[in-house]
Amino acid sequence: MRREWLNVARTLEVGPFRRAFSVILPAAAPTIMTGMRISIGIAWLVIVAAEMLVGGTGIGYFVWNEWNNLSIANVVTAILAIGMVGMLLDQALGRLTRLVTFPE
Amino acid sequence: MNEAPLILIQGLSKVFPAQAGAAPQIVFENVSFDIAKGDFVCLVGHSGCGKTTLLNILAGLDTASEGVVIVAGQEISGPGLDRAVVFQSHALLPWLSTLGNVAFAVRSRWPQWRKDRVRDHCQKYIDLVGLTGAEHKKPSQLSGGMKQRVGIARAFALEPRILLLDEPFSALDALTRGVLQDEVRRLCVSTRQTTFMITHDIDEAILLADRVVLMTNGPRARLAETVVNTLPRNRVRNEIHRHPHYYPIRNHLLDFLLTRSRLDFQSPGTATDRLRPPVEVRPGLAEIEAPPASSLRPEDTRKAAGTFH
């Protein structure tokens, strides 16, 4: 966020709502999206691990269950699926980041 | 001047409060001058004398420690749409196109306007600064000069009472600067725009300004003189240097920046000295009224200018 952008908004008597949505949000959007992209990877990892521990639902539980069933093929498939989903999430957010990024 | 001046600046001072044992720092004090409607006033001074601070106070982005600024009979208390600012670093919003940047300002000024009316209004000013065809380009796709043009279009599109220019051409190369100066001069004369500009550049001041306000070196800067530009109003760059008033004015300004601006700092004088209003000088006319000796040698000019003190 650059001081001059806020100064422009101030000299134009832009109200607080308009300032928030048409100056601060667009200016901060790239940083927000990058932050989300980094944290979604970690979130996905933690979700799978938590499902393994808690059990009952989800792909994490499925991996644990199939391991106990000695069905290695299913375990490997599930691990690949986890990887795929993580990659897709990351790419989707990457696209969104590119949409809101502006070159200075 | 029959009508009251549009802008009245009275006894303006700016002091930065004391920090960690150091004494409070006086940037400038007792700055008083006025700007009439349709006037183009330039403020010239060395770096650090508080020029930008003064402009920020006029824009309402900063507050003065003492003194008032009165615009059209009303004291200003904050930023407002009646004053448009062109920033030194263009300050465009990089995620908006040229049109978007101008429209952002226009929508702030006239929120009730319909989309097509905003568009037409923006287009008019974009055409005026010669950016036709670049409406949908982002600032990063524009050259430095074009970015500053967008900034100028944004300011003019507000149809402000006062246009404030903060060294708008200092970041540009010499060629672009020349072209833009001509454009701004043309726009200001044709729209009778009241303008206050800050600059380092004497030639820029002579070309653009009707009056040049000179500030001494900071800290504790003050207004020393206002120099009336006696060149004809319809001056153009490639002819003004042939006008008999040109060199007297230029030498006078240069002498001020090179020597006299410093004297004040070395010997600040008494308190009453510092309260004296700035002298009004007409170096061009002084030269013309002087005896017809070969009049353009700098020594003579200095003498002629000196008689006013």
Interface residues (C-beta under 8 A of the other chain):
Chain A: E4 W5 N7 V8 R10 T11 L12 E13 V14 R18 S22 V23 P26 A27 V100 F102 P103 E104
Chain B: A59 G60 L61 G78 P79 G80 L81 R83 A84 V85 F87 S89 A91 L93 P94 W95 F104 A105 S108 R109 K138 S140 L158
